[in-house]
């Protein structure tokens, strides 16, 4: 893994700063973001060092972040689909770059790394991916959300069109938590792409100790992440939208240093992209990431729903890019083999039949 010093971070910076404000697009959503006349700022950095890219992507928001965080606990939420497949999960260097930035604004002391890994013990994944060295260097606590208190929320199930209870981390719902989604740029076999919002919404439901997807799973153990997926392509898009008002990032950091294309989020192949996206408007960050991946935004159901509801800014003409240009770093990611099936969300309910429910992609839970 790459090692570096504070001096390396400060060697290259993105100029600029913006005033802090709250976006209140509609009554249902309260999104944190920088907005000037309905514009949002998104930082785009490139380079050869993940940590440095993440650090530089956050510098334009230094003043806003110091004020917004205040005395709140900062939760860095990685996206660990698997506990032993590095390409599926958030890289330790990205987390280190964010922690170094938080240290520079005096906010690292109350930071934690928290996750409920999709498949297997969360702390095993933290160990496999080298996260524990961050505890030694920054004093950051590493938390398994499956071992923490939870609240109950209700989600839609396409199978029976009824609400179903889901255990969701209380810590992720707590207004005293400042949530940082540390996502990886990946295609997805249910919603085309998984970025900052999906990392939070689908990573927050909990699972029982001993739950895995194979024969080693403890008898009777279950995961509530499957319920959040809504039992259909339409159901998952709706649940991501419906949950976004209470489970969204306050800060989005999307690592595209090495993205994933094809049958993500678990079985895709690497893309050498070397970009990093950050914003206080999570929807604007996801919108820019979608563009960088060469994906048609109109095909991504849940992000379109959130845009229509005013959850943030998704119009590229109203997004101010700080740093690199999108056009100079756009790549065409190969989509999942079943991407045409995923577009069923566009059809009216009357056209949905039992055959449109997706198969059992059991490893796609984040």
Number of C-alpha atoms within 10 A of each C-alpha: 7 8 9 12 9 12 8 12 19 13 9 12 17 18 10 11 14 14 12 20 14 14 22 15 16 12 10 14 18 19 25 24 30 21 22 16 6 13 20 27 25 29 26 27 28 21 14 10 18 25 28 29 27 34 27 27 29 27 22 22 24 18 14 18 22 15 11 16 17 13 13 15 20 23 25 25 26 28 28 31 27 23 21 17 14 16 22 25 25 22 25 21 22 26 24 22 24 24 25 23 24 22 14 14 13 12 20 19 15 16 22 19 24 25 29 30 29 29 25 23 20 25 20 13 23 24 13 14 20 13 21 18 15 18 13 10 11 15 15 21 16 20 18 17 25 23 14 13 12 19 15 13 14 17 23 22 21 20 12 10 12 10 14 15 14 21 21 28 22 17 20 27 17 14 12 14 18 24 25 23 26 29 28 29 32 33 30 27 25 27 23 27 25 24 28 29 25 28 25 27 25 26 28 30 29 27 25 17 16 15 20 19 13 10 8 10 16 13 9 8 12 17 21 19 23 22 23 31 26 25 20 21 23 28 22 26 25 25 21 27 23 19 19 23 16 16 23 30 30 22 25 27 30 30 30 24 25 20 24 29 25 23 22 29 30 27 19 21 18 17 20 11 20 18 27 30 28 33 30 30 29 31 29 30 30 29 24 27 29 24 18 23 26 15 21 10 18 9 18 22 24 23 29 19 16 22 19 12 16 20 29 30 27 25 15 14 9 16 21 15 17 20 18 15 13 16 9 8 16 18 16 12 19 19 23 23 13 15 19 11 15 25 17 19 22 14 10 8 10 6 9 14 8 9 7 15 19 16 9 8 11 12 17 21 25 29
